[in-house]
């Protein structure tokens, strides 16, 4: 844990609270809680699994259930997740890279 506490780079983590790959409580959330030296933010999609803020599945793979099951999120619409993630990422970058302190309110 001391290694995580030594991280000082501003960090934005995105996770689903039902992450079945990395885990949430004992995975992403645990990492976030232990990065105490960093200005960190955690965006959580309730009811979502692991593959969330990614681009949509290519049309040529959409007909194959194995790919849909692996890459698509069954609870959240992909376009909605991307819009929310892009909004939060923009606020994060504006705050930490551009120094626009007013944008930090979107991260709270």
DAGIFEN-V411741 format. One record per pair of residues at least 24 apart in sequence whose C-alpha atoms are under 8 Angstrom apart, sorted by the first residue. I is the first residue (numbers start at 0). GAP is how many residues later the second one is. Records with the same first field share a line. If there is no record, write none. Layout:
I = GAP + GAP
//
This chain:
0 = 33
3 = 27 + 30 + 31 + 32 + 33
4 = 29 + 30 + 31 + 32 + 33
5 = 29 + 30 + 31 + 32
6 = 28 + 29 + 30 + 31
7 = 29 + 30 + 31
8 = 29 + 30
9 = 28 + 29 + 30 + 86
10 = 27 + 28 + 29 + 30
11 = 28 + 29 + 30 + 31 + 77 + 80
12 = 27 + 28 + 29 + 30
13 = 28 + 29 + 30 + 31 + 39 + 71
14 = 27 + 28 + 29 + 30 + 33 + 34 + 35 + 37
15 = 28 + 29 + 30 + 31 + 32 + 33 + 34 + 36
16 = 27 + 28 + 29 + 30 + 31 + 32
17 = 28 + 29 + 30 + 31 + 32
18 = 29 + 30 + 31
19 = 29 + 30
20 = 28 + 29
21 = 28
40 = 66
42 = 45
46 = 28
47 = 25 + 26 + 27 + 28
48 = 24
51 = 26 + 29
52 = 25 + 28 + 29 + 32
53 = 24 + 28
54 = 27
//
